[in-house]
């Protein structure tokens, strides 16, 4: 976790937008696997936001899917459904790369 946090600071300092999103996604996975679901959710949503801001819709949708899974695990079923729907909309509206 500390490795990801340090890498995130470095990426932020030199404005590596894609790397910032990728690091947030990775940190979300680590948090999820260690049972820290609130932290995982925060990182997945950050990753989605960052990917969306740089037009990487496939990865944005993937991050939203992970966020919805965390919400489901937290018992937030209605939120999870909304997030899954948002991810589906993003995925279906993506520009082929």
N, C-alpha and C positions, 0 to 999 in steps of 0.2 A: 504494500500500500504506500509506503514511504517513497519507494522508487517512482511510482506513478505520480505522486504529489510533486516530487522534485522535477520530474520530466514536464509536468503541466506548467510549473512556474517558468521553466526555461522556454517552453514553446510560447507561452503568453508574452514573455519578454521580447521575443523576436517576431511575434505575430504570425505564427505558423498555424493558420486556421484549421487546415485539415488534420494536422497532428493534434491540436487541442481537442478536436472532436473525437479522434481515435483514442486518445489517452482517457478521456472521460468515459468512453464506452468500455475500455479495458478495466478502468477502476470500478465501474458499475458491476462488471462480471466478478471481480475479486470480492467486492462487498457482498454480492448476492451469494457467492459460494461460501462465504464465511458467516452467512446468516444475518448480515446487516442490511436488511431490506429497505429501510428508509433511505439510507445512504446510497444504496444501489439505485433506487428510484430517482433520487436527485441527480445522480450522474447520468443515467439513461436520458432523462429529460434535457439535461445540459447538452449531451451529445447530439440529441435530436435537433435541438435549437441551433447548435453550431453547424451541423451538416446542412440543415435547411438554409442557413444564411449564406452558404457557399454553393448552393444548388446541387448538392449530392443527395438527390431524392431517394435513391435506393437505400443508402445508408441511414438517411433520416427515418425512413419507414422501418428499417431494421431496429433502430434505437427505440422507436415508439412501440414496436412489438415487444421488445425487452421490458420497457417501462410498464406496459400492460400486464406482462407476466408477473412483475414485482407487485403491482397493485392487486392482482388476483391472489397472490400468496399472502398479502397483507389483509385479505378479506374485503377489499374495496371493489366489489364486483361491478357496481355501476360505473365507477371511474375506469376500471379496466375495459369495459365494453366501449366506453367513449374513446379511450385511447386507441384500442384496436381499430375502431372506425376511422379515427384520424389517420392512423398509419395506412389503412386501406386506401383512403382518399389520396394521400401523398403518393403511394405506390402506383395507383392507377393514373395519376396525372403526370407521372415522371416523363422526362424527355429522354428518349433512347440515346444511349451513349455510344 
